[in-house]
Amino acid sequence: MAELPQLLVYGVVLGGIISLGAVGVSLIFGILRFAHFAHGDMMTLGAYFALMFYGALSLPMPLAFVLAMVLTALLAVILDRLIYKRLRRGQPVVLLIASVGVALMVRSAIQVFWGPDVQNYGSGIQMPWVVAGLRIKPDQVQILVGVALLVTALHLYLQKTRMGKAMRATADNMDLARLSGIDTERVVLWTWVLGAGLAAAAGIFLAMDTRLHPVMGWRLLLPVFAAAILGGIGRPYGAIAGGMVIGIAQELSTLVVSPAYKPAVAFAIMVVMLIVRPTGLFGGRQ
């Protein structure tokens, strides 16, 4: 029990990372009505883009962070126009299968360009800060601040901007939104921009907290989907809450089981939620 406060800190950090990925999954499902299985690999791609800008081009990390988000969002829009748009009128399962193929292509491209080896943004050991007996690394503080800023920016965008309101209307009923004069194709474009941008941010934060590896995003995909389902699929705010619950639950589970079983905790929570309340805590789509 003495380890409980420290595990809560780790859980909040992990929960913030999962939340950013879950928001993207929730936005894409809420508007396009399919589970984007390539989302984890888009997270990985964003992390490697940041490595390219920060390591190879020696740009400041904040600038590399923003450029990686922009480049990942641009690639997501291109993939939508080349692949997903052609399949959008078919059954959702066709889009789901296509997203699995996209995930394999993105992962293979990462291995070709950056190699299969583990990499990191910096060398050396980072000494943690000790606050009230709790150990927290400077990178983890940056992650928490970054997550808070991005979540706040997303809230303001969805609530205050015209496009944000159009996205919420389209998520409720795309046909009615189209009849109301909303440009749904433009909404879809911005959905990909936001979803992929947040995925890139989640991938960068995950790499800062751990290390870069071509399958890092794929391994986090199950907790990301679990968070989206727990909060209510199609509900961005629910995804944020779900991400925090999943992250904290995974870290606290190490008190009783091996850390290797942390993904199983996310899977168990997801299964229980699908059985007990398929719409999630915030009443999303089934």
C-alpha positions, 0 to 999 in steps of 0.5 A, spaced: 500 500 500 505 504 500 506 504 493 499 506 491 500 514 491 506 512 486 502 508 482 497 513 481 502 518 479 504 513 473 497 511 472 495 518 471 501 519 466 499 513 462 491 515 462 493 522 459 496 518 453 491 513 452 486 519 453 489 522 447 489 516 443 482 514 445 479 521 443 481 520 436 478 513 435 472 516 438 471 522 433 473 517 427 467 512 430 462 518 431 462 521 424 465 515 420 462 509 423 468 505 423 473 502 428 480 505 425 485 499 427 490 503 424 490 508 429 495 505 434 500 505 428 498 513 426 501 514 434 507 510 432 508 514 426 507 521 429 513 519 434 517 517 429 516 523 425 518 527 431 524 523 432 526 525 425 525 533 426 528 533 433 534 528 432 536 528 425 534 535 423 536 538 430 529 542 431 527 544 438 522 539 441 516 543 441 517 545 434 518 538 432 512 536 436 507 540 432 510 539 425 510 531 427 502 532 429 501 536 422 505 531 418 501 525 421 494 529 420 496 530 412 498 523 411 491 521 415 487 526 410 491 523 404 490 516 406 482 517 407 482 520 400 486 514 397 483 509 401 477 510 405 473 515 401 472 510 396 469 505 401 465 509 405 459 507 402 460 500 403 459 496 410 463 499 416 466 492 416 470 493 409 473 500 412 475 496 418 478 491 414 481 496 410 484 500 416 488 493 418 491 493 412 493 500 412 496 499 419 500 493 416 503 498 411 504 504 416 508 499 420 512 496 415 514 503 412 516 505 419 521 499 419 523 500 412 525 508 414 527 507 421 529 500 422 526 495 427 531 497 433 529 501 439 530 508 439 529 514 444 529 522 444 535 523 448 541 519 452 543 519 459 539 517 465 533 522 467 533 524 475 526 524 477 524 530 482 521 528 489 515 531 491 512 529 497 515 523 497 513 521 490 518 521 484 516 524 477 520 525 471 521 532 468 518 528 462 512 526 465 511 533 468 511 535 460 506 530 458 501 532 463 502 539 461 501 537 454 495 533 455 492 538 459 493 543 454 491 539 448 484 537 452 483 544 453 484 546 446 480 540 443 474 542 448 474 550 446 474 547 439 468 543 439 464 548 443 466 555 441 468 554 433 463 553 427 467 547 425 467 544 432 459 545 432 458 542 425 462 536 427 458 535 433 452 535 429 454 530 424 456 525 429 449 526 432 446 525 425 450 526 418 444 526 414 440 531 418 447 535 418 447 534 410 440 537 409 441 543 414 447 545 409 453 543 413 459 541 408 460 533 411 466 532 407 469 538 410 467 535 417 470 528 415 477 532 413 477 535 420 475 529 423 481 526 420 486 532 422 484 532 429 484 524 430 491 523 427 494 530 430 492 527 437 494 520 435 501 523 434 501 527 440 499 521 444 505 517 440 510 522 442 508 522 449 508 515 449 515 515 446 517 520 452 515 516 457 518 509 454 522 508 448 520 508 440 519 501 437 515 500 431 509 496 435 509 501 441 502 504 438 499 497 436 501 494 443 497 500 446 491 500 441 487 495 446 487 500 452 485 505 447 479 502 444 477 500 451 478 507 454 473 509 448 468 504 449 468 505 457 467 512 456 462 511 450 464 510 443 463 517 439 463 521 446 470 525 446 469 527 453 467 520 455 474 517 452 478 522 456 475 519 462 475 512 460 483 513 458 484 515 465 480 510 468 484 505 464 491 508 465 490 508 473 487 501 473 493 498 469 498 501 474 494 499 480 493 492 477 501 491 478 500 491 486 496 484 485 499 481 478 505 481 474 506 488 469 506 483 463 498 482 464 496 490 464 493 489 457 489 484 460 486 489 465 484 493 459 481 487 456 477 485 462 474 492 463 472 493 456 469 486 456 465 487 462 463 494 459 460 491 453 456 486 457 453 491 462 453 497 459 454 497 451 453 504 450 459 506 455 458 510 461 457 517 457 451 513 453 455 513 446 453 508 440 453 501 441 
